[in-house]
């Protein structure tokens, strides 16, 4: 698949890959800053048991967001491969797969 292929509204494959990369780097900086700010507040194991789940939740949301972008690219790549090979019957999203993707997208929308 060509990196300059437009997916939607001027967004190319390259743009989406760059966004995934930039999001990952941005999250890394944000998490390190958050941990740095929270370290002085942790004085005992009880404090840690409160803070660590918050950080884990923050990490999980970021990872799920990137996973959705990767899944979108995978779908586009499958469509492109099917179109190129002429095997349009080879690319079909099952109802279960489509429902799972929509459910994950909705869950991410609610978490933001």
N, C-alpha and C positions, 0 to 999 in steps of 0.2 A: 504494500500500500504506500502510495506517495505521501510524504510528509506535508506537502503543500495542498493536499486534497481538502477542499472546504467541506466541513461537516454541517455547519449551520451558522447563520448570521455572521459570516465572515470568520468564524473560528475554524482553523485548520487543525489537522492532526498534530502538527508541530506546536501550535498554540496550546493545545490541551496537554501535550507532554510537558511543555514548559511550565504550565500552570501546576501540574502535579509535582514537578521538581521544586518549583518556588514555594508551593504550599508546604512541602516536606521540610525545606530549609527554614521557612518562617516558623513552623511549629517547633522545630528543634530549638531555635533561639527563644521562642516564647516559653517553652517548657523549662529550659535552663534558667531563664530569668525568674520564672515562677518558683522553681525549686530554690534558687538563691534567696528570694524574698522570704520563703517559708522556713528555711533552715534555722534562722535565729529564733523563730517562734516555737520550735520543737524543743521542749525541755525534758520530756520523759516519753516513755513508750505509749502512754495514753494519748498524748498529742500526735504522735506519729500515726496511730491507728485512725485518727480523724483526718489527717492531711493526705496520707498516701492514697486512699480511695478516690479523693477528689482529683489528684494528679492522674491516676489510672483512668478515670472517666474522661478526662480531658484528652488523654492520649487516644483512647478508644474512638472518640468522636472524630478526631482527625484522621485516623486510619480508615474508618468506615467511609469518610468523605472521599479519600483518595481511591479506595476500592471501587466506589461507584463510578468514578471517572475512568478507571481502568476497565471496568465491565462495559462501559459505554464504548470505549475504543475497541474492545474485543468484538462487540456486536457489529460495529461498523466494519471491522476487518473481515469478519465472516461474511457480511453482505457483499463487500467488495470482491472477496475471493470467489464467492458464488456467482456474482455477475460476470467476472472475468472468465471463469471456466464455463459459463453458460449453464451451470447447474443450479438454477434458481430454486429447484425443489430441494436442494441440499441445505438450504438455509431456512430453517423454520424454528421459531421460538415456540416451545411448548407452552401451554397455558400455565403450567406449574412454574416454569422458569420466568415467564413474564410476570406472574403474580408475585414471585419472590423479589424480582427487581423493583416492582412498584411498591411493595411493602417496605423494602429497605430505603427507597427514596422518600417515602412518606415519613418513616421513622427519623431519618436525617433531618427532614424539614421541621419536625416537631422538636428536635433537640437544639436547634439553633436559636 
